[in-house]
């Protein structure tokens, strides 16, 4: 019983840590701009205008 609880806690904590790392990398690849009312824009995006 004790091994089962420790295994469950280990899996839960690894899931939380890996989720936090993935969230950090996803959110760091976007910037917010004041012109677009704080809408997230990818860092490598280019502005395309119609002529």
C-alpha distances in whole Angstrom, upper triangle without the diagonal:
4,5,5,6,9,10,11,13,14,16,17,18,20,21,23,25,26,27,29,31,32,33,35,37,38,39,41,43,44,47,48,52,54,56,54,52,49,48,46,48,47,49,51,52,56,58,60,63,66,69
4,5,5,6,9,10,11,12,14,15,17,18,20,21,23,24,26,27,29,30,32,33,35,36,37,39,41,43,45,47,51,53,55,53,51,48,47,45,47,46,47,49,51,55,57,59,62,65,68
4,5,5,6,9,10,10,12,14,15,16,18,20,21,22,24,26,27,28,30,32,33,34,36,37,39,41,44,46,49,52,54,52,50,47,46,44,46,44,45,47,49,53,55,57,61,63,67
4,6,5,6,9,10,11,12,14,15,16,18,20,21,22,24,26,27,28,30,32,33,34,36,38,40,43,44,48,50,52,50,48,45,44,42,44,43,44,46,47,51,53,55,59,61,65
4,5,5,6,9,10,10,12,14,15,16,18,20,21,23,24,26,27,29,31,32,33,35,37,38,41,42,46,48,50,48,46,43,42,40,42,41,43,45,46,50,52,54,57,60,63
4,5,5,6,9,10,10,12,14,15,16,18,20,21,22,24,26,27,29,30,31,33,35,37,39,41,45,47,49,47,46,42,42,39,41,40,41,43,45,49,51,53,57,59,63
4,5,5,6,9,10,11,12,14,15,16,18,20,21,22,24,26,27,28,30,32,34,36,38,40,44,46,48,46,45,42,40,38,40,38,40,41,43,47,49,51,55,57,61
4,5,5,6,9,10,11,12,14,15,16,18,20,21,22,24,26,27,28,30,32,34,36,38,42,44,46,44,42,39,38,36,38,37,38,40,42,45,48,50,53,55,59
4,5,5,6,8,10,11,12,14,15,16,18,20,21,23,25,26,27,28,31,32,35,36,40,42,44,42,41,37,37,34,37,36,37,39,41,44,47,49,52,54,58
4,5,5,6,9,10,11,12,14,15,17,18,20,21,23,24,26,27,29,31,34,35,39,42,44,42,41,37,36,34,36,34,35,37,39,43,45,48,51,53,57
4,6,5,6,9,10,10,12,14,15,16,18,20,21,22,24,26,27,29,32,34,38,40,42,40,39,36,34,32,34,32,33,35,37,41,43,45,48,51,54
4,6,5,6,9,10,10,12,14,15,16,18,20,21,22,24,26,28,30,32,36,38,40,38,36,33,32,30,32,31,32,34,36,40,42,44,47,50,53
4,5,5,6,9,10,11,12,14,15,17,19,20,21,23,25,27,29,31,34,36,39,37,36,32,32,29,31,30,31,33,35,39,41,43,47,49,53
4,5,5,6,8,10,11,12,14,15,17,18,20,21,23,25,28,30,34,36,39,36,35,32,31,28,30,28,29,31,33,37,39,42,45,48,51
4,6,5,6,9,10,10,12,14,16,16,18,20,22,23,26,28,32,34,36,34,33,30,28,26,28,26,28,29,31,35,37,39,42,45,49
4,6,5,6,9,10,10,12,15,15,16,18,20,22,24,26,29,32,34,32,31,27,27,24,26,25,26,29,30,34,36,39,42,44,48
4,5,5,6,9,10,11,13,14,15,17,19,21,23,25,29,31,34,32,31,27,27,24,26,24,25,27,29,33,35,38,41,44,47
4,5,5,6,9,10,11,12,14,15,17,19,22,24,28,31,33,31,30,27,26,23,24,22,23,25,27,31,33,36,39,42,45
4,5,5,6,9,10,11,12,14,16,17,20,22,26,28,31,28,27,24,23,20,22,20,22,24,25,29,31,34,37,40,43
4,5,5,6,9,10,10,12,15,16,18,20,24,26,29,27,26,22,22,19,21,20,20,23,25,28,31,33,36,39,43
4,5,5,6,9,10,11,13,15,18,20,24,27,29,27,27,23,22,19,20,18,19,21,23,27,29,32,35,38,42
4,5,5,6,9,10,11,13,17,19,23,26,27,25,25,22,20,17,18,16,17,19,21,25,27,30,33,36,39
4,6,5,6,8,10,11,14,16,20,23,25,22,22,18,17,14,16,15,16,19,20,24,26,28,31,34,38
4,6,5,6,9,10,13,15,19,22,24,22,22,18,17,14,16,14,15,17,19,23,25,28,31,34,38
4,6,5,7,9,12,15,19,22,24,22,22,19,18,14,14,12,12,15,17,21,23,26,29,32,36
4,6,6,7,11,13,17,20,22,19,20,16,15,11,12,10,11,13,15,19,21,24,27,30,33
4,5,6,8,10,14,17,19,17,17,13,12,9,10,10,11,14,15,18,20,23,26,29,33
4,5,7,10,14,17,19,18,18,15,14,10,11,9,9,12,14,17,20,23,26,29,32
4,7,10,13,17,18,17,18,15,13,9,9,6,6,9,11,14,17,20,23,26,29
4,7,10,13,15,13,14,11,9,6,5,4,5,9,10,13,15,18,21,24,27
4,7,10,12,11,12,9,8,5,5,6,6,10,10,13,14,17,20,23,26
4,7,9,8,8,5,6,5,6,9,9,13,12,14,14,18,20,23,26
4,5,6,7,5,6,7,7,10,11,13,12,13,13,16,17,21,23
4,5,5,5,8,10,11,14,14,17,16,16,15,18,18,22,24
4,6,7,9,11,11,14,15,17,15,14,12,15,15,18,21
4,6,5,8,9,13,14,16,14,14,12,14,15,18,21
4,6,9,11,15,16,19,17,18,16,18,19,21,24
4,6,9,12,14,17,15,17,16,19,20,23,26
4,6,10,12,15,13,15,14,17,18,21,24
4,7,9,12,11,13,14,17,19,22,25
4,6,9,7,10,11,13,16,19,22
4,6,5,9,11,14,17,20,23
4,6,9,11,15,18,21,24
4,7,10,13,16,20,22
4,7,9,13,16,19
4,6,10,13,16
4,6,10,13
4,7,10
4,6
4
